[in-house]
Amino acid sequence: MTSRRSDLQSILLSVAENAAHLCDADDIVILRVENDHFSVASHFGSLSRVAVGQPFPIDRNWLCGRAFGERVAVHVRDMVLESCSDFDNPTPQNGTNYRSALAAPIFCDERAVGAIAARRQEVRPFTAKDIELLKSLAERTGVEIDNAKLRTEVKERDCALAEAFEQQAATSEILRVISNAPTHLQAVLDAVAQNAAHLCDADSAAVLRPDRDGDAFRVEALCGSVRGPSRDEPVPIRR
């Protein structure tokens, strides 16, 4: 899971770098929705100190929140004169780090899942071409997020199938032992312990049965290298 997340982060960082170059922006931030808030998915530039994973509320009074909520690109020519604010700029008076800003929503399957913002340090409004470029990059970002989700689902499904096959193979092995030695209980218990250790990726596994008095367990089968009670050593039953 961590490697797949890192792959997506690398892709989104590339998108942010390309967006900064194509839109001639000093700073690019990509935000994704997680539960009820934004989370920074990628950042490129020096106008903001946001970190990947940093949360921000979804606020329609803010530039990115408005683009996300209204599902349209939002262009602010001058953050101060137009009395606008953004996620890392709660008031226009604090907006000396950047003045012109542009944000576009990110969609997956026609559902808004985030926003991408481009900022310029000086007052230099974005052109119609810049706006279309950022919208195209937002669309590409949505495709990459959707593809990452699909890859994750396929990987999880493959892991589930592999686990099911392993369980089926272990069951078949135990049934084979029973068939070959129907009266040899010890061989069956040994097979159960061995397959339990394998399926659970454990260093050892043991099969325990209560003694006649019900006061202690007795080890009937043991597999692995971890030191534990011997077969003749009682194991107290504690709740």
N, C-alpha and C positions, 0 to 999 in steps of 0.2 A: 504494500500500500504506500509506504513512504517513497519508494522509487518512482511509482507512477505519479505521485503528487509532485515530486521533483521534476519529472519530465514535463508536466503541464506548466510548472513555474518557469522552466527554461523557455518554453514556447511563448508564454505570455510576456516574459522579459524581452524576447525578440520582437514581439508585436509592439511593445512600448517603445523600444529603440527605433523601430521603423516609423512609428507614428510621430515621434519627436523630429525625425529627419524629414519626413514627407510633409508634415504640417508646419515645419519651421517653429517648433515649440521648445520652450526652455525646460518643460517639465511635463511628464505624462504619468497619470495614475490610473490603474485599472482596479475597480472595486467589484466584488462579488457579494451576492446576498447569501448570508448564512443565518438561518432561522429568522429573526426579526431585526437584523442589523446588517450593515455593510462590513466587509472585511477586505483589507488591502490584499489583492492578488498579485500585483506587480507594480513597481515604481521605477521610473527612470528620470533623472534630472537632479538639479541641486536646489530647487525652490522650496522643497518640502522635506521634512525629516521623518515622514511616515515610514513604518516598517511593515514588511509582509506579515499578514496575519493580524495587524492592528485593527481593532473594531471601531466603527463609527455608527451613530444612529442614522436611520433613514428619515430624513427631514425634508419635506417638500419646500421649506423656506430656503434650503440650500441648493446650490447649483446642481450638484449631482443627484440629490434627492428629487429635484424637480424634473430633471431629464428622465430619471427612472420612473417616477410616478405618472408623468404625462406622456411617457413613451415617445418623446420627440427630442431632437437635438436642441440644446439651449445655448445661446451665444450671448455673452456679456462683453460689450466693447470696453467698458471701464468699470472694474469692480467697485471703485470708490464712488464715482459720479452716479452710477446706477444703483447705489446702496444695496449691493448684492453681497452674499456671503457664501462660504463653502465649508466642507467638512473639517478642514484644518485651518479655517479662517472664520471663526464664529461671528466676527463683526467686521463691517467694511473698514473701520478705522485701523484694524490690524492687518489690512491687506496690502501692506507696502511691498511684500515679497513678489507679488504678481498683480497685474492690472487687467489684462485681457484674458478671457477664459472661454472655453468651449467644452461642452459635455454632451455625450451621446449615449443612449441606452444600449445595453447588450441583450440580445434575445436568443433563446433556445426554444425551438418548437413554438414560436410566436409568444413565448412567455418571457417577460423581462426578468433577467437574472443578475443584472449588474449595470455598471456604467463605466465609461472611459472618459477621462478629463484631460484636456490639453491646456496649458497655461503659458503666458508670456509675461516676462518681468515688466516690460514697459507697455504703455498704451499703444497697441498695434493690433487692431481688430482682425479677426480671421476672415478670409475671403470665402466666397461661395464654394470655390474649389477645395479649400481647406475643410469646410464643413462636410462636403461629400466624401472627401478622403477619410475623415475621422469616422463617418457613418459606415464606410466600407470596412475600415479596420475593426469597428465594433462588431460588424457582421462576421468577420473572420474570427474574432475572439469568441463569439458565440458558437461557431462551428467547432473550434478547438476544444472548448469546454464540453460540448456535446460529444465529440469524439472521445475525449478522455473518459467521460461517463460510460460510454459504450464499451471501451476497452476494459474498464474496471468490471463492468457487469459480465463480460465474456470471461475474464480471468477468474472471477468468483464462481461462475458456472462451471468452468473447467476444473477448478479446485474441488467443487462439490462432487462432480462426477468422479474425479480421481479418488476422493475419499470413499465414495460409495463402492467403487470397484475394489478398493483395499479391504473394506469391510466384508464384501462378498467373498473375496479370496480367503480372508481369515476364517469366515464361517465354513467355507468349503474345505479348508484344511482340517478344521476340527471334526467335521462330518467324516472326512476321509479316515482320520485316526479312529473314530468310533467304529466305522465300518470294518477297518482292518483288525481292530482288537476290541470287539464289543464287550468283553469281560475284563478288560485291562483299564480300570478306572484311572490309575496313576498316569498312564500315557495320555489320556484325555485331558486331565487337569494340567499336565505339563504343557500340552498344546495350547490350552486356554491361556496360561500365564505368558507363554512366548508370544502369542498373537496379541494379547493385551498390551504388552510392552511395546510391540511394534506399532500398533495402531495409535497408541497414545504418545508415541515418541518418548517413552519413559526409560530411565536407566535400569529400572527393575520393576517387576510385577509379582504379586503373590496371590495365591488362592487360599483363603482361610475358611475353616469350618468350626463351629462351636463344638466344644467337647460334650460328653454325655451329661454333665452337670449344668451346662450352660453358663459356667462362670468364666470361661476363657476360650480363646480361639486356638486352634492348632493349624500350623502351616502345612497345607497339603501339597502345594507346588510352589516353586520359587524360580524366577528367571531374572538374570541380571547380575551386575557387579556391586550394587549398593549393599552395604552390610546391613543385615537385619536379623530377626529371630531365626533360629534354626528350626528344622522340622520337629524336633522334640521339645522345643522350648514353648511353654504356654504364653499366650498374649492376653493379658487381662481385658475383659470387655468393659469399656467405660463409655458412658453416654455423654 
